[in-house]
Amino acid sequence: MSFVASVYAGDAFKEYLLPSLNNADYSLVLHREFFNIKNDVRVRLEIIDERWKILLDESYQIKKN
């Protein structure tokens, strides 16, 4: 099964097709030039039993509305 991560930041939008993995770590790099942010941000992910999770890291915050 394929999953897509959608990232919004100000006026920027990008979709990332996540690979078909299982029980693995993965990361997405949000490039500063594209998203108009101060630094590149590496978002850490993991997939366990076909469920993707965003891992916590000091370089970003996760907020849920």
WOSULHU-V317202 format. One record per helix or strand of 3 or more residues. SS is the DSSP state (2 for helix, 1 for strand). FROM is the first residue (numbers start at 1). LEN is the number of residues. If there is no record, write none. Layout:
BEGIN
ss: (SS,SS)
from: (FROM,FROM)
len: (LEN,LEN)
END
This chain:
BEGIN
ss: (1,1,1,2,1,1)
from: (3,12,24,32,41,51)
len: (7,7,7,4,8,4)
END
